[in-house]
Amino acid sequence: MIHRLVALIAAGSLLAPAAEIRLIAHRGGVVDSQFAENSPGAIEEAIRRGYWMIEVDIQPSRDGRLIVHHDENFLRYYGEPARVAELTWDRIVRLRARPGGSRPLQFHELAALACGRIRLMLDLKPGSGWTRAHFEQIESILRENDLLDSAIFISNNEAKAYFKGKARISVNRDELKAAIGRNEPVATLYVLFLHGRDFTPEDVELCRRTGVAAIPSINTFHYPQGDHMAQARNDIERLRKLGVTHFQIDSVYDRWLR
């Protein structure tokens, strides 16, 4: 029986132990009927559940504040149709989310909540009027909270160029192969970040061979048709069997990974 168990593990037929799984909470933590996206409650619940990292969305306001918010406008959670870039902080600070009643966070507030407790994956929304000064401010905040070295940047090519070598940045498979061809130290610079349904055994093997973290995203909007729970579970179980240990997920799916 022991020999059979060893053989199954060697062949990748068993799931990795739960202790090896590193979960990244999409849109700022555990988002459900109690907690809005990117809210203090969502962050605290992710920490309570043992998540390794949270993915957070950042946009500059009209007066240059770094606002933690996903959508272009505030309509979905706050009932405010104006875009983030159209409002100044003195207006944004008065908004209240449903559910939870919290206001939007500035990035320095979120970083303080995360400091020493959880890592950050950063999505700087493209097309939001980013400047080098914004990137410098983000870098300063991350450094002040000892979060820079462990951070991952997953969007905005200008931000990726700025933070390359300071934090890890996401690439697709072609970009990773090109970096390998240039003899870059890929394990310290990059993560391979793809939709879970798009990850292949070859992708996972390439990451294993080069030491690059393979991070599939398992998000509800990836499954617009059919039973999204069943489809997500199939992707998670397939990737677990391939040896994947990092997952960026909507928290509704963490029942199969915690």
VOZALUM-227725 format. One line per 2 residues: number of its first residue (from 0); their letters; for each residue x negated, y negated, z of C-alpha. Coordinates in Angstrom, 1 decimal. Example, Ala and Ser with C-alpha at 12.3 -4.5 7.8 and 13.67 -1.06 7.14 Angstrom:
<pts>
0> AS> -12.3,4.5,7.8 ~ -13.7,1.1,7.1
</pts>
This chain:
<pts>
0> MI> 0.0,0.0,0.0 ~ -2.9,-2.4,0.9
2> HR> -4.6,-1.7,-2.4 ~ -1.3,-2.3,-4.3
4> LV> -0.9,-5.7,-2.5 ~ -4.5,-6.7,-3.4
6> AL> -3.9,-5.8,-7.0 ~ -0.7,-7.8,-7.1
8> IA> -2.4,-10.9,-5.7 ~ -5.3,-10.6,-8.1
10> AG> -2.8,-10.3,-11.0 ~ -1.0,-13.5,-9.9
12> SL> 2.2,-11.5,-9.3 ~ 2.7,-12.9,-5.8
14> LA> 3.5,-16.5,-4.8 ~ 0.9,-18.5,-3.0
16> PA> 1.3,-18.9,0.7 ~ 3.5,-21.8,1.7
18> AE> 0.6,-23.4,3.6 ~ -1.2,-24.0,0.4
20> IR> 1.6,-26.0,-1.2 ~ 1.2,-29.8,-1.4
22> LI> 4.4,-31.6,-2.0 ~ 4.7,-35.1,-3.5
24> AH> 8.1,-36.8,-2.9 ~ 9.5,-38.5,-6.0
26> RG> 10.8,-42.0,-5.7 ~ 9.5,-42.7,-2.3
28> GV> 10.4,-39.8,-0.1 ~ 13.4,-37.7,0.8
30> VD> 16.3,-39.3,-1.1 ~ 19.8,-38.2,-0.3
32> SQ> 23.1,-39.4,1.1 ~ 21.4,-41.0,4.0
34> FA> 18.3,-42.5,2.5 ~ 17.8,-44.8,-0.5
36> EN> 14.8,-44.5,-2.9 ~ 11.6,-46.0,-1.6
38> SP> 13.2,-46.8,1.7 ~ 11.6,-46.5,5.2
40> GA> 14.0,-43.8,6.1 ~ 13.1,-41.7,3.0
42> IE> 9.4,-42.1,3.8 ~ 9.8,-41.1,7.4
44> EA> 11.8,-38.0,6.5 ~ 9.2,-37.0,3.9
46> IR> 6.6,-37.3,6.7 ~ 8.8,-35.3,9.1
48> RG> 9.2,-32.5,6.5 ~ 5.4,-32.3,6.0
50> YW> 5.1,-33.7,2.5 ~ 1.5,-34.4,1.4
52> MI> 2.2,-37.5,-0.6 ~ 5.0,-39.8,-1.8
54> EV> 5.4,-41.2,-5.3 ~ 6.3,-44.9,-5.1
56> DI> 7.3,-47.4,-7.8 ~ 6.0,-51.0,-7.7
58> QP> 7.0,-54.1,-9.7 ~ 6.1,-57.8,-9.3
60> SR> 8.8,-60.2,-8.3 ~ 9.3,-63.6,-9.9
62> DG> 7.0,-65.1,-7.3 ~ 4.3,-62.4,-7.5
64> RL> 5.2,-60.2,-4.6 ~ 4.6,-56.5,-5.0
66> IV> 8.1,-54.9,-4.6 ~ 8.6,-51.2,-4.1
68> HH> 11.5,-50.4,-6.4 ~ 12.2,-48.0,-9.2
70> DE> 14.9,-49.5,-11.5 ~ 14.5,-52.6,-13.6
72> NF> 17.3,-54.2,-11.6 ~ 18.8,-53.8,-8.1
74> LR> 22.2,-52.7,-9.2 ~ 22.2,-49.0,-8.3
76> YY> 21.4,-49.2,-4.6 ~ 21.9,-52.9,-3.8
78> GE> 24.7,-54.0,-6.1 ~ 22.6,-56.8,-7.5
80> PA> 22.4,-56.8,-11.4 ~ 19.4,-59.2,-11.5
82> RV> 16.0,-57.7,-12.5 ~ 13.1,-57.5,-10.0
84> AE> 11.1,-60.0,-12.2 ~ 14.0,-62.5,-12.0
86> LT> 14.2,-62.8,-8.2 ~ 11.9,-64.3,-5.6
88> WD> 11.2,-62.7,-2.3 ~ 13.5,-65.0,-0.4
90> RI> 16.4,-63.5,-2.4 ~ 15.2,-59.9,-2.4
92> VR> 14.7,-59.8,1.3 ~ 18.5,-60.4,1.8
94> LR> 19.5,-57.3,-0.2 ~ 20.7,-54.2,1.7
96> AR> 20.8,-50.7,0.4 ~ 23.7,-48.3,0.3
98> PG> 23.1,-45.8,1.9 ~ 21.0,-46.8,4.9
100> GS> 21.2,-50.6,5.1 ~ 17.5,-51.2,4.6
102> RP> 16.0,-54.0,2.5 ~ 13.5,-53.5,-0.3
104> LQ> 9.9,-53.1,0.9 ~ 6.9,-55.0,-0.2
106> FH> 3.9,-52.8,-1.0 ~ 1.8,-53.9,1.9
108> EL> 4.7,-52.9,4.2 ~ 4.9,-49.4,2.6
110> AA> 1.1,-49.0,2.8 ~ 1.2,-49.8,6.5
112> LA> 3.9,-47.1,7.0 ~ 1.8,-44.6,5.1
114> CG> -1.5,-45.4,6.7 ~ -3.0,-42.3,8.4
116> RI> 0.2,-40.4,7.8 ~ 0.8,-39.6,4.1
118> RL> -0.9,-40.3,0.7 ~ 0.4,-42.4,-2.2
120> ML> 1.0,-41.6,-5.9 ~ 1.6,-45.0,-7.6
122> DL> 3.9,-45.7,-10.5 ~ 3.3,-49.3,-11.6
124> KP> 6.2,-49.8,-13.9 ~ 5.1,-50.8,-17.4
126> GS> 6.2,-54.0,-19.0 ~ 6.5,-55.9,-15.7
128> GW> 4.0,-58.7,-16.3 ~ 1.1,-57.1,-14.5
130> TR> -2.1,-59.1,-14.2 ~ -5.6,-58.3,-12.9
132> AH> -4.8,-60.3,-9.8 ~ -1.9,-57.9,-9.1
134> FE> -4.3,-54.9,-9.4 ~ -6.8,-56.6,-7.1
136> QI> -4.1,-57.1,-4.6 ~ -3.1,-53.5,-4.7
138> ES> -6.7,-52.4,-4.4 ~ -7.1,-54.6,-1.3
140> IL> -4.0,-53.3,0.3 ~ -5.0,-49.7,-0.3
142> RE> -8.5,-50.3,1.0 ~ -7.1,-52.0,4.2
144> ND> -5.0,-48.9,4.9 ~ -7.6,-46.3,3.9
146> LL> -5.4,-45.1,1.1 ~ -7.5,-45.9,-2.0
148> DS> -9.7,-42.8,-2.3 ~ -6.7,-40.4,-2.0
150> AI> -4.3,-42.3,-4.3 ~ -3.2,-41.2,-7.7
152> FI> -2.1,-43.6,-10.4 ~ 0.4,-42.1,-12.9
154> SN> 1.5,-44.9,-15.2 ~ 0.5,-48.2,-16.8
156> NE> -2.6,-47.9,-19.0 ~ -4.0,-51.3,-17.8
158> AK> -3.8,-50.1,-14.2 ~ -5.4,-46.8,-15.0
160> AY> -8.3,-48.6,-16.6 ~ -8.7,-50.8,-13.6
162> FK> -8.5,-48.0,-11.0 ~ -10.5,-45.3,-12.9
164> GK> -13.3,-44.3,-10.6 ~ -11.7,-45.9,-7.6
166> AR> -8.8,-43.5,-7.4 ~ -7.6,-40.6,-9.5
168> IS> -5.5,-41.3,-12.5 ~ -3.1,-39.0,-14.4
170> VN> -3.8,-37.7,-17.9 ~ -2.1,-35.5,-20.4
172> RD> -3.7,-32.3,-21.8 ~ -5.2,-34.0,-24.9
174> EL> -6.7,-36.8,-22.7 ~ -8.1,-34.2,-20.3
176> KA> -9.7,-32.2,-23.2 ~ -11.2,-35.4,-24.6
178> AI> -12.7,-36.3,-21.2 ~ -14.1,-32.8,-20.9
180> GR> -15.7,-33.3,-24.3 ~ -17.3,-36.5,-23.1
182> NE> -18.8,-34.6,-20.2 ~ -17.0,-36.8,-17.6
184> PV> -16.7,-35.6,-14.0 ~ -13.1,-34.8,-14.6
186> AT> -12.4,-33.2,-11.2 ~ -13.0,-36.5,-9.4
188> LY> -11.4,-38.8,-12.0 ~ -8.2,-37.2,-13.1
190> VL> -5.1,-35.1,-12.4 ~ -3.2,-33.3,-15.1
192> FL> 0.4,-34.6,-14.7 ~ 3.1,-33.1,-16.9
194> HG> 6.8,-32.2,-16.7 ~ 7.0,-28.8,-15.0
196> RD> 8.8,-27.3,-18.0 ~ 5.9,-28.3,-20.2
198> FT> 3.0,-26.8,-18.2 ~ 1.6,-23.7,-19.9
200> PE> -0.6,-20.9,-18.5 ~ -3.4,-22.4,-20.6
202> DV> -3.0,-25.8,-18.9 ~ -3.2,-24.2,-15.5
204> EL> -6.3,-22.2,-16.5 ~ -8.0,-25.3,-17.8
206> CR> -7.4,-27.0,-14.5 ~ -8.6,-24.1,-12.5
208> RT> -11.8,-23.9,-14.6 ~ -12.6,-27.7,-14.4
210> GV> -11.4,-28.3,-10.8 ~ -8.7,-30.8,-11.9
212> AA> -5.5,-30.8,-9.9 ~ -2.5,-29.5,-11.9
214> IP> 0.5,-31.5,-10.8 ~ 3.9,-30.7,-12.5
216> SI> 6.8,-33.0,-11.9 ~ 10.1,-31.3,-11.2
218> NT> 12.7,-34.1,-11.3 ~ 16.5,-34.0,-11.8
220> FH> 16.4,-36.1,-15.0 ~ 14.3,-33.4,-16.7
222> YP> 17.4,-31.1,-16.8 ~ 20.2,-33.2,-18.4
224> QG> 22.2,-30.1,-19.4 ~ 23.3,-27.1,-17.5
226> DH> 22.5,-26.1,-13.9 ~ 19.6,-28.3,-12.9
228> MA> 19.1,-26.4,-9.6 ~ 18.7,-23.1,-11.4
230> QA> 16.4,-24.6,-14.1 ~ 14.2,-26.3,-11.5
232> RN> 13.9,-23.1,-9.5 ~ 12.9,-21.1,-12.5
234> DI> 10.2,-23.7,-13.3 ~ 8.9,-23.7,-9.7
236> ER> 8.8,-20.0,-9.5 ~ 7.0,-19.7,-12.8
238> LR> 4.4,-22.2,-11.8 ~ 3.9,-20.7,-8.4
240> KL> 3.1,-17.4,-10.1 ~ 0.5,-19.1,-12.2
242> GV> -1.1,-20.4,-9.0 ~ 0.0,-24.0,-9.1
244> TH> -0.1,-25.5,-5.6 ~ 0.8,-29.3,-6.2
246> FQ> 4.3,-30.3,-7.1 ~ 5.8,-33.8,-7.5
248> ID> 9.5,-33.2,-6.9 ~ 12.9,-34.7,-6.1
250> SV> 13.5,-33.6,-2.6 ~ 16.6,-31.6,-3.5
252> YD> 14.2,-29.0,-4.7 ~ 12.0,-28.7,-1.7
254> RW> 13.9,-25.7,-0.4 ~ 11.8,-23.5,-2.7
256> LR> 8.5,-25.0,-1.7 ~ 8.6,-25.9,2.0
</pts>
